[in-house]
Amino acid sequence: MATRHERVREQLSALRTGPGPPTLAVVPLSVPGLPDVPPELAGPVAVQLAKPVRDLPHADALPGGVLYEPKWDGYRLVVVRTGGSTRVWSKQGRDLTDRFPDVAAAAVAQVPPGTVVDGEVVVWNGTRLDFGLLQRRMVTPPGRIGALVASAPASYVAFDLLALGGADLRVRRLRERRAALEELAARWAPPMQLSPVTTDPAEARQWSSDWRAAGVEGLVAKGAGTRYAPGRREWLKVKSWETTEVLAGGVIGPLERPSQLVAGRYRDGELVVVGRTSPLSPTSAAELAAVLRPAGDDHPWPERIGTGRFGGGRLSVPLTRVHPDVVVEVSADAALQAGVFRHPLRFVRVRADLHPEDVPGI
């Protein structure tokens, strides 16, 4: 009998791309005279959104019952296959066809004209989703995209069908759109993928637990009886959280009244910033203040830190550096980039029973 980890590997292997990138030049981008799509779906396409919630909704919490799907750590991407062109569009309305020619080529080969598919584009690095490789698509010069496609091919995970045969399906119930998508995807091969779905909350929770190690961020819950609502946050997303240990490398605010913890871990012997917590409660701030010590002159971090993601951004705030010998337990989601947490951490407690060498490195 297969072990739990073997089952997880088998499930995820079906969602990764094949051994090599698709051939990009063998299929024309369009064929005149084929079905078109409704004008408002020709691109850019307004997409339905999800709002965050803490707890997974029960099976009958949404109209028509709940469909649970994995929350992929990628870019939202809408594939628009008209009779005259094939384009892929971001959630922000940007044409990303030149950034993801492998997805566009796969859509030409496997998606019929007159079709609009909603989904997520991801990049696998071994057995884990790699958001950093995905971001490289956005900054790589056009002339070098082909090399990036060859070394780190993208995979497109579809979860909704907005048009088929030129007909607008957004007025149809999700259960009907999903059935049509499953029929369409039955003929697909990587990098075109169909996102799993279940009506069983227990199975959904198992996915969230088992697939976290692969970078799946959590779950999305959708009402099976609902129509597609562009721009509205009627879907619900529940992030997968687990606790881990970091070092207290600094704080925002004074040492005796910290407002946020700046977390560190060691990479090749160097203490680097790996994230920061959301604002601390008065109780958490007091717990931290009781154990923190001012840093010595050898602390490697600067006196100011950016307010943006990863400590970057144009704006900065003073950083109070502390001696990095305090281990802190934090709650984190699955979104990592090169060992750095992409979203704010939640302070759990000080771990006085652990030493700095007990904290995992990068």
C-alpha positions as CSV (number, residue, x, y, z in Angstrom):
1,M,0.0,0.0,0.0
2,A,1.3,3.4,-0.9
3,T,2.4,5.7,1.9
4,R,0.9,9.2,2.4
5,H,4.0,10.8,1.0
6,E,4.0,8.5,-2.0
7,R,0.3,9.4,-2.7
8,V,1.1,13.1,-2.5
9,R,4.0,12.7,-5.0
10,E,1.7,10.8,-7.4
11,Q,-1.0,13.5,-7.1
12,L,1.4,16.3,-7.7
13,S,3.3,14.6,-10.5
14,A,0.1,14.8,-12.6
15,L,0.1,18.6,-12.1
16,R,3.7,19.2,-13.3
17,T,4.9,19.8,-16.8
18,G,6.5,17.1,-18.8
19,P,10.3,16.7,-19.2
20,G,10.8,19.4,-21.8
21,P,9.3,22.7,-23.0
22,P,6.7,22.6,-25.8
23,T,7.8,23.4,-29.4
24,L,6.7,27.0,-30.0
25,A,6.9,27.3,-33.8
26,V,4.9,24.4,-35.2
27,V,1.3,25.7,-34.7
28,P,0.1,29.0,-36.2
29,L,-1.3,31.5,-33.6
30,S,-4.6,31.9,-35.4
31,V,-6.8,30.5,-38.2
32,P,-9.2,33.0,-39.8
33,G,-12.9,32.1,-40.0
34,L,-13.1,30.2,-36.8
35,P,-15.5,31.0,-33.9
36,D,-14.8,34.2,-32.0
37,V,-15.6,35.2,-28.4
38,P,-18.0,37.8,-27.0
39,P,-16.5,41.3,-27.4
40,E,-16.2,41.8,-23.6
41,L,-14.2,38.6,-23.3
42,A,-11.7,39.4,-26.1
43,G,-9.3,40.8,-23.6
44,P,-8.4,42.2,-21.2
45,V,-10.8,40.2,-19.1
46,A,-12.3,41.2,-15.7
47,V,-12.0,38.3,-13.4
48,Q,-13.9,37.2,-10.3
49,L,-11.9,37.5,-7.1
50,A,-11.7,35.9,-3.6
51,K,-11.7,37.4,-0.2
52,P,-9.7,35.9,2.7
53,V,-11.4,34.2,5.5
54,R,-9.9,32.4,8.6
55,D,-11.9,29.2,8.5
56,L,-12.9,26.8,5.7
57,P,-16.6,27.2,5.1
58,H,-18.8,24.1,5.6
59,A,-20.1,22.2,2.6
60,D,-23.5,24.0,2.3
61,A,-22.2,27.5,3.3
62,L,-22.4,28.9,-0.3
63,P,-25.2,28.8,-2.9
64,G,-25.5,25.4,-4.5
65,G,-23.0,23.9,-2.1
66,V,-19.2,24.5,-1.9
67,L,-16.6,23.4,-4.4
68,Y,-13.1,23.4,-2.9
69,E,-10.0,23.9,-5.0
70,P,-6.3,24.3,-4.2
71,K,-4.9,27.9,-4.0
72,W,-2.0,27.9,-6.4
73,D,1.1,30.1,-5.8
74,G,1.3,31.7,-9.2
75,Y,-0.1,34.5,-11.5
76,R,-3.8,34.7,-12.4
77,L,-3.9,34.2,-16.2
78,V,-6.9,34.2,-18.6
79,V,-6.4,32.4,-21.9
80,V,-8.4,34.0,-24.7
81,R,-8.5,31.9,-27.9
82,T,-10.5,33.8,-30.5
83,G,-10.8,33.0,-34.2
84,G,-8.1,35.5,-35.0
85,S,-5.6,35.4,-32.1
86,T,-4.5,33.7,-29.0
87,R,-3.6,35.8,-26.0
88,V,-3.1,35.4,-22.3
89,W,-4.1,38.3,-19.9
90,S,-3.1,39.0,-16.4
91,K,-5.6,39.9,-13.6
92,Q,-4.5,43.5,-14.0
93,G,-5.4,43.5,-17.7
94,R,-1.9,43.2,-19.1
95,D,-1.2,41.2,-22.2
96,L,1.4,38.6,-21.1
97,T,1.5,36.5,-24.3
98,D,5.1,37.5,-24.9
99,R,6.0,36.5,-21.3
100,F,4.4,33.1,-21.5
101,P,4.7,31.9,-25.1
102,D,4.7,28.3,-23.9
103,V,1.2,28.7,-22.5
104,A,0.0,30.5,-25.6
105,A,1.4,27.7,-27.8
106,A,-0.2,25.0,-25.7
107,A,-3.5,26.9,-25.9
108,V,-3.3,27.1,-29.7
109,A,-2.7,23.3,-29.8
110,Q,-5.3,22.2,-27.3
111,V,-8.0,24.9,-26.8
112,P,-10.5,25.4,-29.6
113,P,-11.2,28.9,-31.0
114,G,-14.0,30.7,-29.3
115,T,-12.8,29.7,-25.8
116,V,-11.9,31.7,-22.7
117,V,-10.3,29.9,-19.8
118,D,-9.6,31.3,-16.3
119,G,-6.7,29.8,-14.3
120,E,-3.3,30.2,-12.8
121,V,0.2,30.0,-14.4
122,V,2.9,28.4,-12.2
123,V,6.4,27.2,-12.6
124,W,7.7,24.0,-10.9
125,N,11.2,23.7,-9.6
126,G,11.5,20.0,-8.9
127,T,8.6,19.1,-6.6
128,R,7.8,22.7,-5.4
129,L,6.2,25.7,-7.0
130,D,8.9,28.4,-7.5
131,F,7.5,32.0,-7.5
132,G,10.9,33.4,-8.1
133,L,11.2,31.6,-11.4
134,L,7.7,32.8,-12.3
135,Q,8.7,36.4,-11.6
136,R,11.7,36.1,-13.8
137,R,9.3,35.9,-16.8
138,M,8.3,39.5,-16.0
139,V,11.8,41.0,-16.0
140,T,13.6,38.9,-18.6
141,P,14.3,40.8,-21.9
142,P,12.1,39.5,-24.8
143,G,15.0,38.1,-26.6
144,R,15.9,35.8,-23.7
145,I,12.4,34.5,-23.0
146,G,13.0,31.4,-25.1
147,A,16.0,30.3,-23.0
148,L,13.9,30.8,-19.8
149,V,11.0,28.8,-21.3
150,A,13.5,26.0,-22.0
151,S,15.1,26.0,-18.6
152,A,11.9,26.7,-16.5
153,P,8.7,25.9,-18.5
154,A,5.4,27.2,-17.2
155,S,2.4,25.1,-16.4
156,Y,-1.2,26.4,-16.7
157,V,-3.7,25.2,-14.1
158,A,-7.3,26.0,-15.3
159,F,-10.2,26.3,-12.9
160,D,-13.0,28.0,-14.8
161,L,-14.4,28.3,-18.3
162,L,-15.8,31.7,-19.3
163,A,-16.6,31.0,-23.0
164,L,-16.8,28.0,-25.3
165,G,-17.7,27.8,-29.0
166,G,-18.1,31.6,-28.9
167,A,-20.8,31.5,-26.2
168,D,-20.5,33.4,-23.0
169,L,-20.7,30.9,-20.1
170,R,-20.4,33.4,-17.3
171,V,-24.2,33.4,-16.9
172,R,-24.1,29.7,-16.2
173,R,-23.8,28.1,-12.8
174,L,-20.3,27.1,-11.7
175,R,-21.2,23.4,-11.6
176,E,-22.2,23.7,-15.3
177,R,-19.0,25.6,-16.2
178,R,-16.9,23.1,-14.3
179,A,-18.5,20.2,-16.2
180,A,-17.8,21.8,-19.5
181,L,-14.2,22.6,-18.4
182,E,-13.7,18.9,-17.4
183,E,-14.9,17.7,-20.8
184,L,-12.6,20.2,-22.6
185,A,-9.6,19.3,-20.4
186,A,-10.0,15.6,-20.9
187,R,-8.0,16.0,-24.1
188,W,-5.3,18.2,-22.6
189,A,-1.7,17.3,-21.9
190,P,1.0,19.3,-20.0
191,P,1.5,22.2,-19.7
192,M,-2.3,22.6,-19.8
193,Q,-3.7,21.2,-16.6
194,L,-7.1,21.0,-14.8
195,S,-7.1,22.1,-11.2
196,P,-8.6,19.5,-8.8
197,V,-11.9,20.1,-7.2
198,T,-13.9,18.4,-4.4
199,T,-17.1,18.8,-2.5
200,D,-15.7,17.1,0.6
201,P,-14.3,19.5,3.1
202,A,-12.3,16.7,4.8
203,E,-10.6,15.9,1.5
204,A,-9.9,19.6,0.9
205,R,-8.2,19.9,4.3
206,Q,-6.1,16.9,3.4
207,W,-5.0,18.6,0.2
208,S,-4.1,21.7,2.1
209,S,-2.0,19.7,4.5
210,D,-0.4,17.3,2.0
211,W,0.3,19.8,-0.8
212,R,1.7,22.6,1.4
213,A,5.2,21.2,1.0
214,A,4.8,21.8,-2.8
215,G,4.0,25.5,-2.3
216,V,0.2,25.2,-2.6
217,E,-1.0,28.2,-0.4
218,G,-4.3,26.8,0.8
219,L,-7.8,26.5,-0.5
220,V,-10.4,28.4,-2.4
221,A,-14.1,27.8,-1.8
222,K,-16.7,28.6,-4.4
223,G,-20.5,28.4,-4.6
224,A,-21.4,25.6,-7.1
225,G,-24.7,27.4,-7.9
226,T,-23.2,30.8,-8.5
227,R,-22.6,32.7,-11.8
228,Y,-19.3,34.2,-12.7
229,A,-19.1,37.7,-11.2
230,P,-16.3,39.8,-12.7
231,G,-14.6,42.1,-10.1
232,R,-16.6,40.8,-7.2
233,R,-15.0,38.9,-4.2
234,E,-17.6,36.2,-3.8
235,W,-15.1,33.3,-3.7
236,L,-13.5,32.6,-0.3
237,K,-9.8,31.8,0.2
238,V,-8.3,30.1,3.2
239,K,-4.5,30.1,3.5
240,S,-2.6,27.1,4.9
241,W,-0.6,28.1,8.0
242,E,1.9,26.2,10.0
243,T,4.4,27.3,12.7
244,T,8.1,27.5,12.2
245,E,11.1,29.1,14.0
246,V,13.0,32.3,13.1
247,L,15.5,34.5,14.9
248,A,14.6,37.9,16.2
249,G,17.0,40.0,14.2
250,G,15.4,43.4,14.7
251,V,12.1,45.2,15.4
252,I,10.2,48.1,14.2
253,G,9.8,50.6,17.0
254,P,11.8,50.9,20.2
255,L,13.3,47.9,21.9
256,E,11.0,48.2,24.9
257,R,7.8,48.6,22.8
258,P,8.3,46.8,19.5
259,S,5.5,47.1,16.9
260,Q,6.7,44.4,14.5
261,L,9.3,41.7,14.6
262,V,11.8,41.5,11.7
263,A,12.7,37.8,11.3
264,G,16.1,36.4,10.3
265,R,17.7,33.1,9.3
266,Y,21.2,32.2,8.3
267,R,22.3,31.6,4.7
268,D,25.9,30.4,4.4
269,G,26.8,31.9,7.7
270,E,25.1,35.3,7.1
271,L,22.0,36.5,8.9
272,V,19.5,37.7,6.3
273,V,16.0,39.1,6.6
274,V,13.4,36.5,5.8
275,G,10.2,38.4,6.7
276,R,8.4,40.4,9.3
277,T,5.3,39.9,11.4
278,S,2.0,41.7,11.3
279,P,1.6,44.3,14.0
280,L,2.2,42.8,17.5
281,S,-0.4,42.8,20.2
282,P,0.5,44.5,23.4
283,T,0.9,41.1,25.1
284,S,3.2,39.9,22.3
285,A,5.2,43.1,22.3
286,A,5.8,42.8,26.1
287,E,6.8,39.2,25.7
288,L,9.4,40.1,23.1
289,A,10.7,43.2,24.9
290,A,11.4,41.1,28.0
291,V,14.0,39.0,26.2
292,L,15.6,41.2,23.5
293,R,19.0,42.8,23.8
294,P,20.5,45.6,21.7
295,A,22.7,44.4,18.8
296,G,26.5,44.8,18.8
297,D,28.4,46.7,16.1
298,D,28.8,43.5,14.1
299,H,25.1,43.2,13.3
300,P,24.9,42.9,9.5
301,W,21.6,44.7,8.9
302,P,21.2,48.4,8.0
303,E,19.7,51.1,10.2
304,R,16.6,51.4,8.1
305,I,14.5,48.8,6.3
306,G,12.1,49.2,3.4
307,T,8.3,49.0,4.0
308,G,7.7,46.9,0.9
309,R,7.8,43.2,0.4
310,F,11.1,41.5,1.4
311,G,12.2,44.7,3.1
312,G,12.4,46.6,-0.2
313,G,10.4,49.5,-1.6
314,R,11.0,53.2,-2.0
315,L,9.8,54.0,1.6
316,S,11.8,52.9,4.7
317,V,11.5,53.1,8.4
318,P,14.1,52.9,11.2
319,L,15.2,49.4,12.2
320,T,16.1,48.6,15.8
321,R,18.7,45.8,15.5
322,V,18.8,43.2,18.2
323,H,21.2,40.6,19.2
324,P,20.1,37.5,17.2
325,D,20.0,34.9,20.0
326,V,16.2,34.9,20.6
327,V,14.3,32.1,18.8
328,V,10.7,33.0,18.0
329,E,7.9,30.7,16.8
330,V,5.8,32.3,14.0
331,S,2.9,31.2,11.9
332,A,3.5,31.4,8.2
333,D,1.7,30.5,5.0
334,A,3.3,28.4,2.2
335,A,4.4,31.3,0.0
336,L,8.2,31.3,-0.1
337,Q,10.7,32.9,-2.5
338,A,14.3,31.8,-2.2
339,G,13.7,31.0,1.5
340,V,12.0,34.3,2.2
341,F,8.4,34.6,3.4
342,R,6.4,36.6,0.9
343,H,3.5,37.4,3.2
344,P,3.5,38.8,6.8
345,L,4.2,36.3,9.6
346,R,2.1,35.9,12.8
347,F,3.9,36.0,16.1
348,V,3.1,32.9,18.2
349,R,5.6,32.9,21.1
350,V,9.2,33.2,22.2
351,R,10.9,29.8,22.3
352,A,13.3,30.1,25.2
353,D,13.8,26.3,25.0
354,L,15.5,26.6,21.6
355,H,18.9,27.9,20.6
356,P,19.8,29.8,17.4
357,E,21.4,26.6,15.9
358,D,18.0,25.0,16.2
359,V,16.5,27.4,13.6
360,P,16.4,26.1,10.0
361,G,18.7,27.8,7.6
362,I,17.9,29.0,4.1
